[in-house]
Amino acid sequence: MKINESESSRRYPERAVVDTNVIMDRIVHNTT
C-alpha cells in the first residue's frame, strides 16, 4: 500500500496533493 502511494506520488504529485486536500476536507466535515 505505502509503495503504491509513493509511486503514485512520484507519477502524479499534483494528484497526491489533491488526495491530501480531500482527506483534510473529510476530517473537517467529520469534526463539524
Phi and psi in radians as a Rosetta constraint file:
Dihedral C 1 N 2 CA 2 C 2 CIRCULARHARMONIC -1.120 0.35
Dihedral N 2 CA 2 C 2 N 3 CIRCULARHARMONIC -0.651 0.35
Dihedral C 2 N 3 CA 3 C 3 CIRCULARHARMONIC -1.103 0.35
Dihedral N 3 CA 3 C 3 N 4 CIRCULARHARMONIC -0.719 0.35
Dihedral C 3 N 4 CA 4 C 4 CIRCULARHARMONIC -1.070 0.35
Dihedral N 4 CA 4 C 4 N 5 CIRCULARHARMONIC -0.744 0.35
Dihedral C 4 N 5 CA 5 C 5 CIRCULARHARMONIC -1.091 0.35
Dihedral N 5 CA 5 C 5 N 6 CIRCULARHARMONIC -0.708 0.35
Dihedral C 5 N 6 CA 6 C 6 CIRCULARHARMONIC -1.113 0.35
Dihedral N 6 CA 6 C 6 N 7 CIRCULARHARMONIC -0.770 0.35
Dihedral C 6 N 7 CA 7 C 7 CIRCULARHARMONIC -1.139 0.35
Dihedral N 7 CA 7 C 7 N 8 CIRCULARHARMONIC -0.760 0.35
Dihedral C 7 N 8 CA 8 C 8 CIRCULARHARMONIC -1.134 0.35
Dihedral N 8 CA 8 C 8 N 9 CIRCULARHARMONIC -0.594 0.35
Dihedral C 8 N 9 CA 9 C 9 CIRCULARHARMONIC -1.188 0.35
Dihedral N 9 CA 9 C 9 N 10 CIRCULARHARMONIC -0.645 0.35
Dihedral C 9 N 10 CA 10 C 10 CIRCULARHARMONIC -1.251 0.35
Dihedral N 10 CA 10 C 10 N 11 CIRCULARHARMONIC -0.693 0.35
Dihedral C 10 N 11 CA 11 C 11 CIRCULARHARMONIC -1.364 0.35
Dihedral N 11 CA 11 C 11 N 12 CIRCULARHARMONIC -0.686 0.35
Dihedral C 11 N 12 CA 12 C 12 CIRCULARHARMONIC -2.250 0.35
Dihedral N 12 CA 12 C 12 N 13 CIRCULARHARMONIC 1.296 0.35
Dihedral C 12 N 13 CA 13 C 13 CIRCULARHARMONIC -1.063 0.35
Dihedral N 13 CA 13 C 13 N 14 CIRCULARHARMONIC -0.652 0.35
Dihedral C 13 N 14 CA 14 C 14 CIRCULARHARMONIC -1.122 0.35
Dihedral N 14 CA 14 C 14 N 15 CIRCULARHARMONIC -0.718 0.35
Dihedral C 14 N 15 CA 15 C 15 CIRCULARHARMONIC -1.137 0.35
Dihedral N 15 CA 15 C 15 N 16 CIRCULARHARMONIC -0.637 0.35
Dihedral C 15 N 16 CA 16 C 16 CIRCULARHARMONIC -1.067 0.35
Dihedral N 16 CA 16 C 16 N 17 CIRCULARHARMONIC -0.699 0.35
Dihedral C 16 N 17 CA 17 C 17 CIRCULARHARMONIC -1.131 0.35
Dihedral N 17 CA 17 C 17 N 18 CIRCULARHARMONIC -0.731 0.35
Dihedral C 17 N 18 CA 18 C 18 CIRCULARHARMONIC -1.081 0.35
Dihedral N 18 CA 18 C 18 N 19 CIRCULARHARMONIC -0.764 0.35
Dihedral C 18 N 19 CA 19 C 19 CIRCULARHARMONIC -1.038 0.35
Dihedral N 19 CA 19 C 19 N 20 CIRCULARHARMONIC -0.726 0.35
Dihedral C 19 N 20 CA 20 C 20 CIRCULARHARMONIC -1.092 0.35
Dihedral N 20 CA 20 C 20 N 21 CIRCULARHARMONIC -0.741 0.35
Dihedral C 20 N 21 CA 21 C 21 CIRCULARHARMONIC -1.085 0.35
Dihedral N 21 CA 21 C 21 N 22 CIRCULARHARMONIC -0.704 0.35
Dihedral C 21 N 22 CA 22 C 22 CIRCULARHARMONIC -1.106 0.35
Dihedral N 22 CA 22 C 22 N 23 CIRCULARHARMONIC -0.769 0.35
Dihedral C 22 N 23 CA 23 C 23 CIRCULARHARMONIC -1.079 0.35
Dihedral N 23 CA 23 C 23 N 24 CIRCULARHARMONIC -0.790 0.35
Dihedral C 23 N 24 CA 24 C 24 CIRCULARHARMONIC -1.059 0.35
Dihedral N 24 CA 24 C 24 N 25 CIRCULARHARMONIC -0.722 0.35
Dihedral C 24 N 25 CA 25 C 25 CIRCULARHARMONIC -1.070 0.35
Dihedral N 25 CA 25 C 25 N 26 CIRCULARHARMONIC -0.722 0.35
Dihedral C 25 N 26 CA 26 C 26 CIRCULARHARMONIC -1.124 0.35
Dihedral N 26 CA 26 C 26 N 27 CIRCULARHARMONIC -0.731 0.35
Dihedral C 26 N 27 CA 27 C 27 CIRCULARHARMONIC -1.059 0.35
Dihedral N 27 CA 27 C 27 N 28 CIRCULARHARMONIC -0.764 0.35
Dihedral C 27 N 28 CA 28 C 28 CIRCULARHARMONIC -1.081 0.35
Dihedral N 28 CA 28 C 28 N 29 CIRCULARHARMONIC -0.779 0.35
Dihedral C 28 N 29 CA 29 C 29 CIRCULARHARMONIC -1.156 0.35
Dihedral N 29 CA 29 C 29 N 30 CIRCULARHARMONIC -0.624 0.35
Dihedral C 29 N 30 CA 30 C 30 CIRCULARHARMONIC -1.216 0.35
Dihedral N 30 CA 30 C 30 N 31 CIRCULARHARMONIC -0.687 0.35
Dihedral C 30 N 31 CA 31 C 31 CIRCULARHARMONIC -1.229 0.35
Dihedral N 31 CA 31 C 31 N 32 CIRCULARHARMONIC -0.600 0.35
